[in-house]
Amino acid sequence: MGYIDTYYGRTLVSDRVRPALSGRDEAETVIVGGGLAGISVALELARAGQSVVVLEAARVGFGASGRNGGICSPAFAADPEAIAARTGPDTARALHKELRRLFRRLG
């Protein structure tokens, strides 16, 4: 299954087709979905030493992650005051700090 004609599809570094799942495989964690969120979680878990399997119905980045023009940033969809109101100021600061730490590792 090829990618649709998008900027992302035209600028792929590798268009390698991965084999379909067959037989049995074992892992500590199974990630369902090879979009931005699934691949990011799989990468962090693998860096932490876990064995990870990613299951994707089409191709990595095939769905919305490979078609949107959005960005990925260390921010939440709600403003900081709304997050602090729900979680408390200390937890809101800790969440923001953790997001920044993760994005530095991914960058």
N, C-alpha and C positions, 0 to 999 in steps of 0.2 A: 504494500500500500504506500504510494508516494505522497509526498507533502503537496498541499495546494500551493499555488503561486503567491507567495508572500515574500516580504523582505527577508524574514527568517529562513524560509525555505531556500531562497537564492544565495544566502550567505552561510549555509551550513559548512562547518569545518569537515564533518564526516557524514556521509549518507549511508553508512554501513547498515545493512539489514541484519537484525539479530534473529537467531533461530526461534521458532515457536516452542512453547513449553512441551516437553515430552518426558515420559517417565516420572521418576520421583526426584525431588530435591529437598534438602533440609536446610533450614536457617533459623536463627533465633528470632528474626523479624521478617514479616512479609509485608511489603508496601504494595497497595493496590492503586495503580495510577502512576504513570511516568510523566506527569506534568511538573511544573516548577515546584510545587509543594512536595510531591512524592519524591522527586529526585533530590531535593534539598534535605529532606529527612533521611533518606537512604545514605547520602553522603556523610551527614553528621554521625549517624549510627556506625557506619563503616569506619570512620575516623576514630570512633570511640572503641573500636575493636569487635563490634558485633558482626555476625554473618547476616547478610541481608539479601533478600530476593525481591526484585521489583517486577510486578505483573502489569503489563500494559496491553490493552486490547488492540491498539493500532500500532503507533510508533512513539518513541519518546518525544514529548513536546508536540504531539500531533493535535491535541485538542486546543482548548482556549489558551493555554500557555504559549503555544506557537503561533497564535493568530491575533493576539491582542497587541495594542500599541502602548500598553501600560508599562510601568516601571516597577521595580522591586526596591523598596527602601525600608530603612529601619524605622518605620512609623506605623501607627495604627490608623484605622479608618475614622476613629473618633478623636476629638481633641483631647489634650492632656487633662483638662479639667473634668471632662466626662468620665475618663478612665479613673481618675483619682476619686471621683464621687462614688464610683462603683466598688473600687478595690481598697481605697484608702491611699493617702499620699505616699507612704513608705513602699507599699506594694507597687504602685504606679511607677515610682522611680526605679524600683528593682526590675520591673518588666522592661522599661525603656533601656536600662543599662544592659540587660541580657540580650535584647534585640541588637543593640549596637555591637556587643561582643560577637554574636553570631555572624553579623554581616562583615565584620573585620576578618573573621576566619574564612568566610566564603569568598571574600574579595581577593 
